[in-house]
Structures are given as structure tokens and as C-alpha cells.
Amino acid sequence: MSIRPLPLLVAASTIAFALTSGAVAQDKFPAVLEGHAILPAMTLIPAPADATPKAEKSAATLAAGKQTWARVVKALGGDALKKANAVRSSGNLEIKMGGQSMSLKQNTLMVFPDKTRQEISTPVGDQIVVINGGEGFMQMGDKIQPLSPAMLEEQTKEQGRSLNHLLRYHDDPALEMIAAGEEKIEGADCQILAASFKGVDSRLWVAPDGKVLKQGYQGTNPLTRAPGMVEAILSDYRPEGPLLIPHQQTRRMGGEEVMTIKLTLFEINPKVEEGVFNKPEGK
């Protein structure tokens, strides 16, 4: 599914693509959720106005943001990700809606800067979503379809706000971190960073030890596609080689939990098979 932010490299919205695109019969999925149907088509719902207060950009807030971000980079692995060409992860997902839930498994391969392959196991079949630069497609069974410009943009933003992606480019001149206040999260006094990287914005809540405990951004519900503010709570940090990675992420919208992601594998510079980002020939 961002964890979605970031963090666990999961693009939540891909889970709904097969279910809303016709790749899976519409009469199958409601049965999985015991009567809870989803939108019958991929509909673009106008996003509500972003009520997040704008961070004041000044020499002082930029300097303070840079200092806080440096603490995050140091705590989570320094230049280790900057030296990586690719990362692979696996995780268990639980999506919740209307008191019901559905469990999924996802494997993700990300090759920097702009290639992602996600393999998702769902109760109605396996799904593959690929982004290869400015193109992308989805496959379920023998059905393949291109990602629409809107879907591609959403998935690109999902990747761009990922904590691993931000850490990979932690000293890129295009990455801007502005100090945006303080707030207590899970009992910790956190400093808030307004992050912006190549047109993708989010907010990070940074604990005194440098761990990112929360990320907020404008996103969509993984099933209903309704837009809104997403809050991702990051926890269960564990060492993975030279990195410190959050192994659990809980996403909430409107105060309700919509997804839990638990990381089961994380690998730096895995072997990347030739052609894994290519669309199957003849399709």
C-alpha cells in the first residue's frame, strides 16, 4: 500500500483497482465483505479542501526543519538507502470497512527512482500493478489494462511520499522540510515537518529519538476511493541491516482505521530479474 506513506512501500489504492476496473466480476467482491459493496466504477471524487494549516516558510523554519530532518536521517540509517538501487518488501495487510475486514498479502519491488512492481494476493485472485517511469499497467489473471493518468498519478505520489523514498533522496536539493510546530503523538513530544519533494506533499511527526511516528497527507480510501486526509501511524521499529524500519503502519481516515500493514520482509539491493517491469508481449 504509503509506509502510505511510507514507510512500508505499500500503495493502498492499488488493492481497489482490480475490483473497480472490471478485472474481477463485481458480484464477487461484495460477498467477500459480507454485503459491503464498493463503487461500481473508478470514479474521480472531488477532494475536499485541505484544512491543514500552511507551514510558514522562512529562513528560520527551513533551518529548523533541516535540523530535524538530519536527526531522522541519522536515526533511520544515514546514507544506507542513498547507496541502494532497489528495495524489496513483503507485508500482510488488513483492510477494514463497515465493521468487516479483508486480509491480503503484498510483495513490492521498488527500483529507484521510478519503477515499482506490486504483487497482491486477494481473496478473489492475484493482482500485479507495475509502474515503469511514466507508464503503468495492472494485471489480474489474463486481463491486462493500462493505468489511467489519474491512477498513475496517485501511485506515483504514493511512492514519492514513501519514507524510504524520502530517505533515499534525503539531501536532494528538491526536497524541502519546513518546521511546522509540535504535537504529542503516542506520548512523545514530536516536531512536525512539512515535507515537499517534486510536487508531493506530506507531514511528518518526528520523535526526539528521530523516529517518524506519524505521517499525514491527502489520499483516498483504499476501497471506496473517497478522498480525504490520511493519518499513518508508524510503529514497531526494528533493524534491517543498516536501516531502522517501521514494521507496522496503521492508516486512519476520518478517525476510523481503514488499513493495517505489517512488514514481514525487507531487503536492500535484491536481485532484479530482467523484464519484471515490462508489459507482457501481445497483451
Contacts in CASP RR format, 6 or more apart in sequence:
PFRMAT RR
TARGET T0000
AUTHOR 0000-0000-0000
METHOD contacts of the structure
MODEL  1
MSIRPLPLLVAASTIAFALTSGAVAQDKFPAVLEGHAILPAMTLIPAPAD
ATPKAEKSAATLAAGKQTWARVVKALGGDALKKANAVRSSGNLEIKMGGQ
SMSLKQNTLMVFPDKTRQEISTPVGDQIVVINGGEGFMQMGDKIQPLSPA
MLEEQTKEQGRSLNHLLRYHDDPALEMIAAGEEKIEGADCQILAASFKGV
DSRLWVAPDGKVLKQGYQGTNPLTRAPGMVEAILSDYRPEGPLLIPHQQT
RRMGGEEVMTIKLTLFEINPKVEEGVFNKPEGK
1 8 0 8 1.000
1 10 0 8 1.000
1 11 0 8 1.000
1 12 0 8 1.000
1 13 0 8 1.000
1 14 0 8 1.000
1 15 0 8 1.000
1 93 0 8 1.000
1 106 0 8 1.000
1 118 0 8 1.000
1 158 0 8 1.000
1 222 0 8 1.000
1 259 0 8 1.000
1 261 0 8 1.000
2 8 0 8 1.000
2 9 0 8 1.000
2 10 0 8 1.000
2 11 0 8 1.000
2 12 0 8 1.000
2 158 0 8 1.000
2 161 0 8 1.000
2 162 0 8 1.000
2 163 0 8 1.000
2 215 0 8 1.000
2 217 0 8 1.000
2 232 0 8 1.000
2 249 0 8 1.000
2 251 0 8 1.000
3 9 0 8 1.000
3 10 0 8 1.000
3 162 0 8 1.000
3 163 0 8 1.000
3 215 0 8 1.000
3 232 0 8 1.000
3 234 0 8 1.000
3 246 0 8 1.000
3 249 0 8 1.000
3 261 0 8 1.000
4 10 0 8 1.000
4 11 0 8 1.000
4 12 0 8 1.000
4 158 0 8 1.000
4 161 0 8 1.000
4 162 0 8 1.000
4 215 0 8 1.000
4 217 0 8 1.000
4 230 0 8 1.000
4 232 0 8 1.000
4 249 0 8 1.000
4 251 0 8 1.000
5 158 0 8 1.000
5 161 0 8 1.000
5 162 0 8 1.000
5 163 0 8 1.000
5 202 0 8 1.000
5 215 0 8 1.000
5 216 0 8 1.000
5 217 0 8 1.000
5 230 0 8 1.000
5 232 0 8 1.000
5 249 0 8 1.000
6 161 0 8 1.000
6 162 0 8 1.000
6 163 0 8 1.000
6 164 0 8 1.000
6 165 0 8 1.000
6 166 0 8 1.000
6 215 0 8 1.000
6 232 0 8 1.000
6 234 0 8 1.000
6 249 0 8 1.000
7 162 0 8 1.000
7 163 0 8 1.000
7 164 0 8 1.000
7 212 0 8 1.000
7 215 0 8 1.000
7 232 0 8 1.000
7 234 0 8 1.000
7 245 0 8 1.000
7 246 0 8 1.000
7 249 0 8 1.000
8 89 0 8 1.000
8 91 0 8 1.000
8 246 0 8 1.000
8 247 0 8 1.000
8 249 0 8 1.000
8 261 0 8 1.000
8 263 0 8 1.000
9 87 0 8 1.000
9 89 0 8 1.000
9 108 0 8 1.000
9 110 0 8 1.000
9 159 0 8 1.000
9 162 0 8 1.000
9 164 0 8 1.000
10 91 0 8 1.000
10 93 0 8 1.000
10 106 0 8 1.000
10 108 0 8 1.000
10 118 0 8 1.000
10 249 0 8 1.000
10 261 0 8 1.000
11 116 0 8 1.000
11 118 0 8 1.000
11 129 0 8 1.000
11 154 0 8 1.000
11 155 0 8 1.000
11 158 0 8 1.000
11 159 0 8 1.000
12 93 0 8 1.000
12 95 0 8 1.000
12 158 0 8 1.000
12 222 0 8 1.000
12 251 0 8 1.000
12 258 0 8 1.000
12 259 0 8 1.000
13 151 0 8 1.000
13 154 0 8 1.000
13 155 0 8 1.000
13 158 0 8 1.000
13 220 0 8 1.000
13 222 0 8 1.000
13 225 0 8 1.000
14 118 0 8 1.000
14 120 0 8 1.000
14 127 0 8 1.000
14 129 0 8 1.000
14 138 0 8 1.000
14 155 0 8 1.000
15 93 0 8 1.000
15 95 0 8 1.000
15 104 0 8 1.000
15 120 0 8 1.000
15 122 0 8 1.000
15 127 0 8 1.000
15 222 0 8 1.000
15 223 0 8 1.000
16 38 0 8 1.000
16 222 0 8 1.000
16 223 0 8 1.000
16 225 0 8 1.000
17 23 0 8 1.000
17 42 0 8 1.000
17 127 0 8 1.000
17 129 0 8 1.000
17 138 0 8 1.000
17 147 0 8 1.000
17 151 0 8 1.000
18 24 0 8 1.000
18 122 0 8 1.000
18 124 0 8 1.000
18 127 0 8 1.000
18 138 0 8 1.000
18 140 0 8 1.000
19 26 0 8 1.000
19 29 0 8 1.000
19 38 0 8 1.000
19 124 0 8 1.000
19 223 0 8 1.000
20 38 0 8 1.000
20 39 0 8 1.000
20 40 0 8 1.000
20 41 0 8 1.000
20 42 0 8 1.000
20 225 0 8 1.000
21 42 0 8 1.000
21 138 0 8 1.000
21 145 0 8 1.000
22 143 0 8 1.000
23 127 0 8 1.000
23 138 0 8 1.000
23 140 0 8 1.000
23 141 0 8 1.000
23 143 0 8 1.000
23 145 0 8 1.000
24 124 0 8 1.000
24 125 0 8 1.000
24 140 0 8 1.000
26 40 0 8 1.000
28 124 0 8 1.000
29 37 0 8 1.000
29 38 0 8 1.000
29 124 0 8 1.000
30 36 0 8 1.000
30 37 0 8 1.000
30 38 0 8 1.000
32 102 0 8 1.000
32 123 0 8 1.000
32 124 0 8 1.000
33 97 0 8 1.000
33 100 0 8 1.000
33 102 0 8 1.000
34 100 0 8 1.000
36 97 0 8 1.000
36 98 0 8 1.000
36 100 0 8 1.000
38 223 0 8 1.000
38 224 0 8 1.000
38 225 0 8 1.000
39 224 0 8 1.000
39 225 0 8 1.000
42 148 0 8 1.000
42 151 0 8 1.000
42 225 0 8 1.000
43 225 0 8 1.000
44 150 0 8 1.000
45 225 0 8 1.000
45 226 0 8 1.000
45 227 0 8 1.000
46 227 0 8 1.000
47 218 0 8 1.000
47 219 0 8 1.000
47 227 0 8 1.000
47 228 0 8 1.000
48 227 0 8 1.000
48 228 0 8 1.000
50 218 0 8 1.000
50 229 0 8 1.000
51 229 0 8 1.000
52 203 0 8 1.000
52 229 0 8 1.000
53 180 0 8 1.000
55 61 0 8 1.000
55 178 0 8 1.000
55 179 0 8 1.000
55 180 0 8 1.000
55 194 0 8 1.000
56 178 0 8 1.000
56 180 0 8 1.000
57 178 0 8 1.000
60 179 0 8 1.000
61 178 0 8 1.000
61 179 0 8 1.000
61 180 0 8 1.000
62 176 0 8 1.000
62 177 0 8 1.000
62 178 0 8 1.000
62 179 0 8 1.000
64 179 0 8 1.000
65 177 0 8 1.000
65 178 0 8 1.000
65 179 0 8 1.000
65 191 0 8 1.000
65 193 0 8 1.000
66 177 0 8 1.000
68 177 0 8 1.000
68 179 0 8 1.000
68 191 0 8 1.000
68 193 0 8 1.000
68 206 0 8 1.000
69 170 0 8 1.000
69 177 0 8 1.000
69 193 0 8 1.000
71 206 0 8 1.000
71 210 0 8 1.000
72 167 0 8 1.000
72 204 0 8 1.000
72 206 0 8 1.000
72 210 0 8 1.000
72 211 0 8 1.000
72 212 0 8 1.000
73 167 0 8 1.000
73 170 0 8 1.000
74 210 0 8 1.000
75 209 0 8 1.000
75 210 0 8 1.000
75 211 0 8 1.000
75 244 0 8 1.000
76 163 0 8 1.000
76 167 0 8 1.000
76 210 0 8 1.000
76 211 0 8 1.000
76 212 0 8 1.000
76 243 0 8 1.000
76 244 0 8 1.000
76 245 0 8 1.000
77 167 0 8 1.000
77 242 0 8 1.000
77 243 0 8 1.000
77 244 0 8 1.000
78 167 0 8 1.000
78 170 0 8 1.000
78 242 0 8 1.000
80 241 0 8 1.000
80 242 0 8 1.000
80 243 0 8 1.000
80 268 0 8 1.000
81 87 0 8 1.000
81 164 0 8 1.000
81 167 0 8 1.000
81 168 0 8 1.000
81 170 0 8 1.000
81 243 0 8 1.000
81 268 0 8 1.000
82 167 0 8 1.000
82 168 0 8 1.000
82 169 0 8 1.000
82 170 0 8 1.000
82 171 0 8 1.000
84 112 0 8 1.000
84 168 0 8 1.000
84 268 0 8 1.000
84 269 0 8 1.000
85 111 0 8 1.000
85 112 0 8 1.000
85 269 0 8 1.000
86 109 0 8 1.000
86 110 0 8 1.000
86 111 0 8 1.000
86 112 0 8 1.000
86 268 0 8 1.000
86 269 0 8 1.000
86 270 0 8 1.000
86 272 0 8 1.000
87 109 0 8 1.000
87 110 0 8 1.000
87 164 0 8 1.000
87 266 0 8 1.000
87 267 0 8 1.000
87 268 0 8 1.000
87 269 0 8 1.000
87 270 0 8 1.000
88 107 0 8 1.000
88 108 0 8 1.000
88 109 0 8 1.000
88 110 0 8 1.000
88 265 0 8 1.000
88 266 0 8 1.000
88 267 0 8 1.000
88 270 0 8 1.000
89 107 0 8 1.000
89 108 0 8 1.000
89 263 0 8 1.000
89 265 0 8 1.000
89 266 0 8 1.000
89 267 0 8 1.000
90 105 0 8 1.000
90 106 0 8 1.000
90 107 0 8 1.000
90 108 0 8 1.000
90 263 0 8 1.000
90 264 0 8 1.000
90 265 0 8 1.000
91 105 0 8 1.000
91 106 0 8 1.000
91 107 0 8 1.000
91 261 0 8 1.000
91 262 0 8 1.000
91 263 0 8 1.000
91 264 0 8 1.000
91 265 0 8 1.000
92 103 0 8 1.000
92 104 0 8 1.000
92 105 0 8 1.000
92 261 0 8 1.000
92 262 0 8 1.000
92 264 0 8 1.000
93 103 0 8 1.000
93 104 0 8 1.000
93 105 0 8 1.000
93 106 0 8 1.000
93 259 0 8 1.000
93 260 0 8 1.000
93 261 0 8 1.000
93 262 0 8 1.000
94 101 0 8 1.000
94 102 0 8 1.000
94 103 0 8 1.000
94 104 0 8 1.000
94 259 0 8 1.000
94 260 0 8 1.000
95 101 0 8 1.000
95 102 0 8 1.000
95 104 0 8 1.000
95 222 0 8 1.000
95 223 0 8 1.000
95 258 0 8 1.000
95 259 0 8 1.000
96 256 0 8 1.000
96 257 0 8 1.000
96 258 0 8 1.000
96 259 0 8 1.000
96 260 0 8 1.000
97 223 0 8 1.000
97 224 0 8 1.000
97 258 0 8 1.000
102 122 0 8 1.000
102 123 0 8 1.000
104 120 0 8 1.000
104 121 0 8 1.000
104 122 0 8 1.000
105 120 0 8 1.000
105 121 0 8 1.000
106 118 0 8 1.000
106 119 0 8 1.000
106 120 0 8 1.000
106 121 0 8 1.000
107 118 0 8 1.000
107 119 0 8 1.000
108 116 0 8 1.000
108 117 0 8 1.000
108 118 0 8 1.000
108 119 0 8 1.000
109 116 0 8 1.000
109 117 0 8 1.000
109 118 0 8 1.000
109 270 0 8 1.000
109 272 0 8 1.000
109 276 0 8 1.000
110 116 0 8 1.000
110 159 0 8 1.000
110 162 0 8 1.000
110 164 0 8 1.000
110 165 0 8 1.000
111 272 0 8 1.000
111 277 0 8 1.000
112 165 0 8 1.000
112 168 0 8 1.000
113 168 0 8 1.000
113 169 0 8 1.000
114 131 0 8 1.000
114 132 0 8 1.000
114 133 0 8 1.000
114 134 0 8 1.000
114 156 0 8 1.000
114 159 0 8 1.000
115 131 0 8 1.000
115 132 0 8 1.000
115 133 0 8 1.000
115 277 0 8 1.000
116 129 0 8 1.000
116 130 0 8 1.000
116 131 0 8 1.000
116 155 0 8 1.000
116 159 0 8 1.000
117 128 0 8 1.000
117 129 0 8 1.000
117 130 0 8 1.000
117 131 0 8 1.000
117 276 0 8 1.000
117 277 0 8 1.000
118 128 0 8 1.000
118 129 0 8 1.000
118 130 0 8 1.000
119 126 0 8 1.000
119 127 0 8 1.000
119 128 0 8 1.000
120 126 0 8 1.000
120 127 0 8 1.000
120 128 0 8 1.000
120 129 0 8 1.000
125 140 0 8 1.000
125 141 0 8 1.000
126 140 0 8 1.000
126 141 0 8 1.000
127 138 0 8 1.000
127 139 0 8 1.000
127 140 0 8 1.000
128 138 0 8 1.000
128 139 0 8 1.000
128 140 0 8 1.000
129 136 0 8 1.000
129 137 0 8 1.000
129 138 0 8 1.000
129 139 0 8 1.000
129 147 0 8 1.000
129 155 0 8 1.000
130 136 0 8 1.000
130 137 0 8 1.000
130 138 0 8 1.000
130 139 0 8 1.000
130 276 0 8 1.000
130 277 0 8 1.000
130 279 0 8 1.000
131 147 0 8 1.000
131 152 0 8 1.000
131 155 0 8 1.000
131 156 0 8 1.000
131 159 0 8 1.000
131 277 0 8 1.000
132 277 0 8 1.000
132 278 0 8 1.000
134 152 0 8 1.000
134 156 0 8 1.000
135 146 0 8 1.000
135 147 0 8 1.000
135 152 0 8 1.000
136 146 0 8 1.000
136 147 0 8 1.000
136 152 0 8 1.000
136 279 0 8 1.000
137 144 0 8 1.000
137 145 0 8 1.000
137 146 0 8 1.000
137 147 0 8 1.000
137 279 0 8 1.000
138 144 0 8 1.000
138 145 0 8 1.000
138 146 0 8 1.000
138 147 0 8 1.000
139 280 0 8 1.000
139 283 0 8 1.000
144 279 0 8 1.000
144 280 0 8 1.000
144 283 0 8 1.000
147 155 0 8 1.000
154 219 0 8 1.000
154 220 0 8 1.000
156 200 0 8 1.000
157 200 0 8 1.000
159 165 0 8 1.000
160 166 0 8 1.000
160 197 0 8 1.000
160 198 0 8 1.000
160 200 0 8 1.000
161 195 0 8 1.000
161 197 0 8 1.000
161 200 0 8 1.000
161 201 0 8 1.000
161 202 0 8 1.000
161 215 0 8 1.000
161 217 0 8 1.000
163 204 0 8 1.000
163 212 0 8 1.000
163 215 0 8 1.000
163 234 0 8 1.000
163 246 0 8 1.000
165 197 0 8 1.000
166 175 0 8 1.000
166 195 0 8 1.000
166 197 0 8 1.000
169 175 0 8 1.000
169 197 0 8 1.000
172 197 0 8 1.000
174 197 0 8 1.000
174 198 0 8 1.000
175 195 0 8 1.000
175 196 0 8 1.000
175 197 0 8 1.000
176 195 0 8 1.000
176 196 0 8 1.000
176 197 0 8 1.000
177 193 0 8 1.000
177 194 0 8 1.000
177 195 0 8 1.000
178 193 0 8 1.000
178 194 0 8 1.000
178 196 0 8 1.000
179 191 0 8 1.000
179 192 0 8 1.000
179 193 0 8 1.000
179 194 0 8 1.000
180 192 0 8 1.000
180 193 0 8 1.000
180 194 0 8 1.000
180 203 0 8 1.000
181 191 0 8 1.000
181 192 0 8 1.000
182 189 0 8 1.000
182 190 0 8 1.000
182 191 0 8 1.000
182 192 0 8 1.000
183 190 0 8 1.000
183 192 0 8 1.000
183 205 0 8 1.000
184 190 0 8 1.000
185 205 0 8 1.000
185 207 0 8 1.000
185 213 0 8 1.000
185 214 0 8 1.000
185 233 0 8 1.000
186 213 0 8 1.000
186 233 0 8 1.000
186 235 0 8 1.000
188 207 0 8 1.000
188 208 0 8 1.000
188 213 0 8 1.000
189 207 0 8 1.000
189 208 0 8 1.000
190 205 0 8 1.000
190 206 0 8 1.000
190 207 0 8 1.000
190 213 0 8 1.000
190 214 0 8 1.000
191 205 0 8 1.000
191 206 0 8 1.000
192 203 0 8 1.000
192 204 0 8 1.000
192 205 0 8 1.000
192 206 0 8 1.000
193 203 0 8 1.000
193 204 0 8 1.000
193 206 0 8 1.000
194 201 0 8 1.000
194 203 0 8 1.000
195 201 0 8 1.000
195 202 0 8 1.000
195 203 0 8 1.000
195 204 0 8 1.000
201 217 0 8 1.000
201 218 0 8 1.000
202 215 0 8 1.000
202 216 0 8 1.000
202 217 0 8 1.000
203 215 0 8 1.000
203 216 0 8 1.000
203 217 0 8 1.000
204 212 0 8 1.000
204 214 0 8 1.000
204 215 0 8 1.000
204 216 0 8 1.000
205 212 0 8 1.000
205 213 0 8 1.000
205 214 0 8 1.000
205 215 0 8 1.000
206 212 0 8 1.000
206 213 0 8 1.000
207 213 0 8 1.000
211 234 0 8 1.000
211 237 0 8 1.000
211 244 0 8 1.000
211 246 0 8 1.000
212 234 0 8 1.000
212 246 0 8 1.000
213 233 0 8 1.000
213 234 0 8 1.000
213 235 0 8 1.000
214 231 0 8 1.000
214 232 0 8 1.000
214 233 0 8 1.000
214 234 0 8 1.000
215 231 0 8 1.000
215 232 0 8 1.000
215 234 0 8 1.000
216 229 0 8 1.000
216 230 0 8 1.000
216 231 0 8 1.000
216 232 0 8 1.000
217 229 0 8 1.000
217 230 0 8 1.000
218 227 0 8 1.000
218 228 0 8 1.000
218 229 0 8 1.000
218 230 0 8 1.000
219 227 0 8 1.000
219 228 0 8 1.000
219 229 0 8 1.000
219 230 0 8 1.000
220 226 0 8 1.000
220 227 0 8 1.000
220 228 0 8 1.000
221 227 0 8 1.000
221 228 0 8 1.000
221 253 0 8 1.000
221 258 0 8 1.000
222 258 0 8 1.000
222 259 0 8 1.000
223 258 0 8 1.000
226 253 0 8 1.000
228 253 0 8 1.000
228 254 0 8 1.000
229 253 0 8 1.000
229 254 0 8 1.000
230 251 0 8 1.000
230 252 0 8 1.000
230 253 0 8 1.000
231 251 0 8 1.000
231 252 0 8 1.000
231 253 0 8 1.000
231 255 0 8 1.000
232 249 0 8 1.000
232 250 0 8 1.000
232 251 0 8 1.000
232 252 0 8 1.000
233 249 0 8 1.000
233 250 0 8 1.000
233 251 0 8 1.000
233 252 0 8 1.000
234 246 0 8 1.000
234 248 0 8 1.000
234 249 0 8 1.000
235 246 0 8 1.000
235 247 0 8 1.000
235 248 0 8 1.000
235 249 0 8 1.000
235 250 0 8 1.000
236 246 0 8 1.000
236 247 0 8 1.000
236 248 0 8 1.000
236 262 0 8 1.000
237 244 0 8 1.000
237 245 0 8 1.000
237 246 0 8 1.000
237 247 0 8 1.000
238 244 0 8 1.000
238 245 0 8 1.000
238 247 0 8 1.000
239 245 0 8 1.000
240 266 0 8 1.000
240 268 0 8 1.000
241 268 0 8 1.000
242 268 0 8 1.000
243 266 0 8 1.000
243 268 0 8 1.000
245 263 0 8 1.000
245 266 0 8 1.000
246 263 0 8 1.000
247 262 0 8 1.000
247 263 0 8 1.000
248 260 0 8 1.000
248 261 0 8 1.000
248 262 0 8 1.000
248 263 0 8 1.000
249 259 0 8 1.000
249 260 0 8 1.000
249 261 0 8 1.000
250 257 0 8 1.000
250 259 0 8 1.000
250 260 0 8 1.000
250 261 0 8 1.000
251 257 0 8 1.000
251 258 0 8 1.000
251 259 0 8 1.000
251 260 0 8 1.000
251 261 0 8 1.000
252 258 0 8 1.000
END
